């Protein structure tokens, strides 16, 4: 007797076909069988939590949100180092080159610390947590401090390099976006490949 509308499958006592392995897959209990794997109606493996690559839209959204959050912090830093609001000083002629460079160094350090410490501790910045994505090592293990530093340092280095720093600060995020879009199916940007990390759905 079949409980399948198409009449092609015999009755399933459990009433669920989610764990039915695809043709050719090792049977449960076999040494090569994945005990954590589950399968959909077509026999295709269903990705386990934390293994599905995060889409580029979520990653861009998280980057924008984190940038906005950090910008609020930078306004207060600008006041502390004597740059007015940081973005639009009240008296630009009174600001020395030293003050401006100090501001750049401090904001670069804060940005680096924010991303590195949060991603190394939990894999998530505030924005990544909001959007349900996280950074892991390429093998799925937690991000190391070294890897978190490597994947972020190029994004802030332009802030402390005179003359061509602005070009670097523009080029690095753009390159990360383009390489993530081109990488199918893992959506790894060049910085992820360099640090051996990936961004997945949490």
C-alpha positions, 0 to 999 in steps of 0.5 A: 500500500502506498501513501505517496500521491504519485503511487511511486513509493511504498508506504513509509511507517515514519511518515517522513522521507527527509532522511532517505539517502540518495541512490548510491549513498552508503547505508546508515551505519556504513563507515563512509556514511555521514551520520549528520546528513539529511536528504530532501525529496530528491535525494539531495543532501540538505546543508547542515546549519552553519555550512551554507555559504552566506549570500553576497547581499547579506554580506554587503548589508552587514558591511554597510551596517557595521560601517554606520555603527563605526562612523558613530564612534568615529564622530566621538573620536573626532571630538576627542582629538580636536577635529570637531565632528570628525567628518566636518570640522568647525575650523579646518584651518586650525587642524594640524596634519598631525591631528588628522593623521592621529585621527586616521590611525585611531579609527583604523585601530578601532576598526581593526579591533572591532572586526578582529576581536568579535569575529575571533570570539564568536564569528560575528560582528554586531551586523553579522549577528543581526543578519544571521551570518558568521565567519568560520575557517574554511573547514567550518571550525571557529575563526582564529585570531590570526585569520580574523586579522588577516581577512580584515587588515587590508580593509584598514591599511589604506587609512594610515598610508599617505597619498594613495591611502584613499585609493586603497581604501576604495579598491579593497572592498570593491575587490572583495565584492567582485571576487566574492560574486565571481566565486561560485558557490562559496562566495569567498572574496580574495580576503577569505581565500587569503585567510582560509575563512568563509562566511556562512549562514549562522 
